[in-house]
Amino acid sequence: MSLNKLPLTPDYDAWPIDTDIADVSFTPRLVTVRWSDGRFSRYHSIWLRENAPDETTVNPATRERILDLSTLAAWPEIDAAKIDAAGALCVTFAPENRRLRFHPGWLRAHDYDNATDSETPLVPMNTWLGGPEVAPDTLDASGLLDTAPDSDAEEAILAPTLESVLCKGLVRLRGLPTEPGSLESIARRIGPVRPTNFGQLFNVKAKPDPDSNAYTSLALPPHVDLPTREYHPGLQMLHCLENSVEDGQAVMMDGFAVAEALRDRHPEAWATLTRVRWCYANTARTTDYVWFEPMIRLDARGELLEVRIADFLRGPLQTAFEDVEPAYEALMILQRLLRDPAFAIRFTYRPGDLVIFDNRRLLHARDAFEDSTGHRWLQGCYMERDEVRSRYRMIQRARRQRQLTAET
C-alpha cells in the first residue's frame, strides 16, 4: 500500500479535493477532522469502519459492501488516527488492529456532522404557475441520436434536459426525428423504458374501439397516467409524429403548485386529500388494475411526493362513512382550482417535439379536436424518476472526473 497515493473510495465516483485535512484528533469512538478552511467534522468510529474502501469492506470489483458489522469481535474503536503522506485520513481500528485509509474529498462530501439536509435534491425543485405567456423550457435536440453515447455532445443536450425535469418536472425538446418507434432510441439515452399493458411504446391517436379516453378526440381533464398502479410511472414522454388537426392543444400544469395553493387557501381540504385513500381503477376488457391511495401524498418529511389526480380513473370511493362528504367537498375544491387558467401552460405540438414530464407531479390535459380535419399522432412511453436521477448523477460524475484529470 503506497501512502503517496490517495486511496480508492467505496464507490465509482470522483471526489475533488477542494479542502485539505489540516489536523486530526480522536477518542475511541470518534474522529474529529479540522479542515484547512476551519471547518470541524466528526465521524463515528463505526461509520468509518463500515464505509472503508478496503477489500475487507467492499468488493473491489463491484464496490458493493461485503462487511457484516455483526461479525466483528467487538464494536470498532480507534487506536490511532493521523494524516498520511498523501493527505488521506489513516485510522487504526481495534480490536482488529486494522489500518484503513479514507479519501479526503470523499470524507468532505459525506460530512454528515455539518449537513443541513442529508437528502438535498440533485437540482432544487421549483414549483411554477402557467398563463398565456408561459411556455415549457424548450431545447433544440436535433442531432441527439447522431451523438455518441456518453459523449460531450450528448451531455450538452441531456444535462439541461434532465435539469429541467428535476427542477420543474417538464421540458420540451424540438427537432427530433418523426419516424415511428424513434422514441425508444431517444428514451434509452436516459434509461430503460417501463412497459405497461399499453405496450413498450403506445400510440396516442383516435382509433375505433378505444380502450382509453386518450385514444379518442375527446377533451381530457388534467390528470396523471396510471394512478391505478401501486407505483405509477415516474416519468412520461410524448413524442409528436404528426399533427394537422384543428384544436387539440396540449395543457400542462404543476400538480405540486396546485397542491400548495390548496394547502394555503383551503387547509381543511388539503388535510382531507392527504389522508383519505381514493380508489383508482382501470377495469378494461383485458386488464383490471385497482389501487387505493390519497390524492396528495407526502413523504416521511412532510414534503410533496406525488399527486394522483385523474377523475376518469377513479373508482367508487370506499372509505369511512363519516369521510365521504368531506372527501367530495375537498375534491370539488380541487377540481375548481384545476380549472384556474393561472396554473396551465397551453401549446400545440409540432412534429418532432418531445415533451418529457414527471408523471407523479405534472398534470397533463388536452383540448378536444376534430378528427376529420387531419391527423394527430403522438407516441408515448414511461420510465421512472430513478432513471433521470441516475443519468444526471452519471453526467455529474463524468464532469468531476474531467475536472480531476485536468487538475493532474
Secondary structure, DSSP 8 states (H G I E B T S, - for coil): --TTS----SSS-----SS-EEEEEEETTEEEEEETTS-EEEEEHHHHHHT--STTTB-TTT--B---GGGSSS--EEEEEEE-TTS-EEEEEETTTEEEEE-HHHHHHT-TTS-S-TT--SS--------TT----EEE-TTGGGS-TTSHHHHHHHHHHHHHHHHHSEEEEES---STTHHHHHHTTT---B-BTTBSSEEES--SS-SSGGGSSS-EEEE-S-TTSTT--SEEEEEEEEE-SEE--EEEEEHHHHHHHHHHH-HHHHHHHTTSEEEEEEE-SS-EEEEEEESEEE-TTS-EEEE---GGGB----S-GGGHHHHHHHHHHHHHHHT-GGGEEEE---TT-EEEEETTTEEEEE--EEGGG--EEEEEEEE-HHHHHHHHHHHHHHHHHHHHHHH-
